[in-house]
Amino acid sequence: MPIIHDFEGKVVVVTGGGEGIGAEAARQFARAGALVVIAGRSAATLDRTASAIVAASGSEVVGIPTNVTDEAQCQALVGQVVERLGRLDVLVNNAGGAKQVAIRQFRSDKYLAEFDLNLHSAFYCARAAVEPMIAQGGGAIVNVSSLAGVHGTMGVAPYAAAKAGLQMMTRVAAAEWGPRGIRVNCVAPGLIATEKAKAKWARTGFDEAKATSGFPLRRAGTPQDVAQAILFLAGDGASYISGETLVVGGGPRLGGMIDVD
């Protein structure tokens, strides 16, 4: 049974909202009564997702094509939201992605592009969103990091470093903007079975059961698992939580001194 959230009348922006975790978060915000704006590069993907959410929830969902690695486009996104909907209550910086390349083979331009997508985009969107939030007396920002940014993951060094930076930016922004009524938090998903991930696993022969056998909860996460964490941190139930990173990763992988049941 999902947790009940109330975002009636709130305006929520989700970047990377056309698919995966972003689309599921948008879906759950809409079901909770929010007016949702989803942003992403593909207008066609945004339109499909927005139409599906509207059909399922009846709530208003707007797609705004945006390249969040471009600061001007991030500012334009926020400007359109405030102009059309009158306010901005929640920003979810979900856009991101990783190239799987060893450090020695990583080209410098691709390395920098990882930071543009996974760290700089959140900075651009948050800095644009904070002004209308201050003007209206408060708001909430939820950044989507990764377990790679908590523990590190070989093969995705720039991604892991950028996501670690996103967690620290979350803490600093929470400290700077808290006195203005703005909370900033972060979720760090682990292995999540999005549609795109499952398709890749099928192509590469990835063994999900084997990979998760060492997880205490013995399974991969779902987009719904992460979306619930996002809604919690964005909502009134987390009204005294700011500057934190919530790991959504299936539990800690620990060694031990004895066998336990």
Sequence and secondary structure as in RCSB ss.txt:
>XXXX:A:sequence
MPIIHDFEGKVVVVTGGGEGIGAEAARQFARAGALVVIAGRSAATLDRTASAIVAASGSEVVGIPTNVTDEAQCQ
ALVGQVVERLGRLDVLVNNAGGAKQVAIRQFRSDKYLAEFDLNLHSAFYCARAAVEPMIAQGGGAIVNVSSLAGV
HGTMGVAPYAAAKAGLQMMTRVAAAEWGPRGIRVNCVAPGLIATEKAKAKWARTGFDEAKATSGFPLRRAGTPQD
VAQAILFLAGDGASYISGETLVVGGGPRLGGMIDVD
>XXXX:A:secstr
       TT EEEEETTTSHHHHHHHHHHHHTT EEEEEES HHHHHHHHHHHHHHH   EEEEE  TTSHHHHH
HHHHHHHHHHS   EEEE         GGG  HHHHHHHHIIIIIHHHHHHHHHHHHHHHHT EEEEEE  THHH
H  TT HHHHHHHHHHHHHHHHHHHHHGGGTEEEEEEEE SB  HHHHHHHHHHT  HHHHTTTSTT S B HHH
HHHHHHHHHSGGGTT  S EEEESSS     SS   
